[in-house]
Amino acid sequence: MVMAPLPFSDGVLELARSGGPNRMRALLKAATELYVSEVHHGRTEAAMYEELALQLIRTTPVEDRRAVAVMLIHQEDTPVAVLRALLADEIAVAEPLIAECPTLTDADLLGVIATGSDDHLAAVAARPHLSPAVVEALVRNLPDQHLPVLLANVTVEIPQPLLPLVLDRARGRPAVARAVARRERDVEDTDLVDLFLDLDDKGRRRVVQAMEILALREFAAKRPLPRTPVPDPAKVQDLARAALSRNQGLVADGLAALVGLDRATARRLVDDPGGEPLALTLRAAGIDGPTAVRIILFSGGQDVRDYFEVKRLVELYETVSLRSAMALVGRWRTEAERDAIRPRHLPQTEAGTPVRANAPTARPQPGFAELPGLRRERG
């Protein structure tokens, strides 16, 4: 014969009578087991459980508090005060509720974001189907090391008004930038242009592809290409010798002089392990193919690039358009450097011949490298 369970109030009294000190420490867990054994409770029982839980949480061991949180995940009539006390607890206790509890409201999650630890915020960032309000709070409050958790959450969408803030936070932070680049649903290829140096090879391919599309549009609009670079042969020779000797500092100095970059940026291009920035800069500098191949062969510092890496970089150098390469390198210059080289530009056709003064061409306009906020229309 199966006996009916005791009503919650009677059951709690039995638990309290039967325990010594050790039993009292486990009373919250036992009372919660009794509480969740029924789907619904009256107002009196819920109030009794709330009062008991709030008194015992402080003296209950953390492993039992976590067990209580797990039991309450799907309990629809859990008192709000108990839920919030558990959400404010250590991350080991709060994480199961943050991850799965369906009754949590935006107010609950915003409270966690406002008062919780970095680990609490990371747990909220991983929760599925967050509202725009919660996503915005996370974008503004997540520490840099946890922002990729939100960006990797495929169930949420980054609202377009927040995208500039996300991109700004990604600059100079490769982990964040690469997480941004993996979001193809709400991040356009052209959004990634200014993050190029922080991206992995896949993200960089997205940028080069976007720049090539924009270059075709510029060409179709008959916007003239800046003067084809004619580098100083002596500087090119010095650069090639520096690369052969694997002197990264001299290579950086040579690149800086050829394309008008500050030395720190040039050194970053040279030291980049992927090598794509170097290949693009060689193309933008107007360095001839054989010399560019020799420089690429001996790039990479003390680590010799293998055949497939060299092949990939040479293909990038050979296939990227001059317009795209110059546009990207132009975005790595400071404003002062852009001003310093702008007077030397001579409008040319895509084939590289000077535009005649009396030719019926459109009025010269700045190249797309100088235009802010590049965006590709959504298809």
Buried (B, 14 or more C-beta within 10 A) or exposed (E): EEEEEBBBBEBBEEBBEEBEEEEBBBBBBBBBBBBBEEEEBEEEBBEBBBEBBBEBBEEBEEEBBBBBBBBBBEBEBBBEEBBBBBBBBBBEBBBBBBBBBEBBEEEBBBBBBEEBEEBBBBBBBBBEEBEBEBBBBBBEBBEEEBBBBBBEBEEBBBBEEBBEEBBEBBEEBBBBBBBBBBBEEBBBBBBBBBBBBBBBEEBBBBBBBBBBBBBEEBBEEEBBBBBBBEBEEEBBEBBBBBBEEBBBEBBBBBBBBBBBBBEEBBBBBBBBEBBBBBBBBBBBBBBEEEBBBBBBBBBBEEEEBEEEBBEBBBEBBEEBBBBBBBBBBBBBBEEEBBEEEEEEBEBBBBEEEEBEEEEEBEEEBEBBBEEEEBEBEEE
